[in-house]
């Protein structure tokens, strides 16, 4: 009976360790996803800023081209 109890206890702790490891992996993935979302938002903001700057520069080039003709 003691051996059966020890086997059950061993299984219990093994499963507990597996669950703890999986919970840690889930937390890591959630943190990584959050980090990537923040990076994506920053990249989108940079993209919008670059597009706005490009439009302004194209407008200035167009104005300068019109003035020189």
C-alpha positions in Angstrom: 0.0 0.0 0.0 2.8 2.4 0.8 4.3 1.8 -2.7 1.0 2.6 -4.4 0.8 5.7 -2.2 4.3 6.7 -3.2 3.5 6.2 -6.9 0.4 8.3 -6.7 2.3 11.0 -4.9 5.1 10.9 -7.5 2.5 11.2 -10.3 0.8 14.1 -8.4 4.0 16.1 -8.0 5.1 15.3 -11.6 1.8 16.6 -12.9 2.1 19.7 -10.6 5.5 20.4 -12.0 4.3 20.0 -15.6 1.4 22.4 -14.9 3.7 24.9 -13.4 6.0 24.7 -16.4 3.1 25.1 -18.8 1.8 28.1 -16.8 5.2 29.7 -17.0 5.4 29.1 -20.8 1.9 30.7 -21.2 2.9 33.7 -19.2 6.1 34.1 -21.3 4.1 33.8 -24.5 1.6 36.4 -23.3 4.5 38.8 -22.3 6.1 38.2 -25.7 2.8 38.9 -27.5 2.3 42.1 -25.6 5.9 43.2 -26.5 5.3 42.4 -30.1 2.0 44.4 -30.1 3.8 47.4 -28.6 6.5 47.1 -31.3 3.9 46.8 -34.0 2.1 50.0 -32.7 5.5 51.8 -32.8 6.2 50.6 -36.3 2.8 51.7 -37.5 3.3 55.1 -36.0 6.7 55.4 -37.7 5.2 54.3 -41.0 2.5 56.9 -40.7 5.1 59.6 -39.9 7.2 58.5 -42.9 4.2 58.6 -45.2 3.3 62.1 -44.0 6.8 63.3 -44.4 7.0 61.7 -47.9 3.8 63.5 -48.9 5.1 66.8 -47.7 8.4 66.4 -49.5 6.7 65.4 -52.7 4.5 68.5 -52.4 7.6 70.7 -52.0 9.3 69.0 -55.0 6.2 69.6 -57.0 6.0 73.3 -55.9 9.7 73.8 -56.7 9.3 72.2 -60.1 6.3 74.5 -60.8 8.3 77.6 -59.8 11.3 76.7 -61.9 9.3 76.4 -65.1 
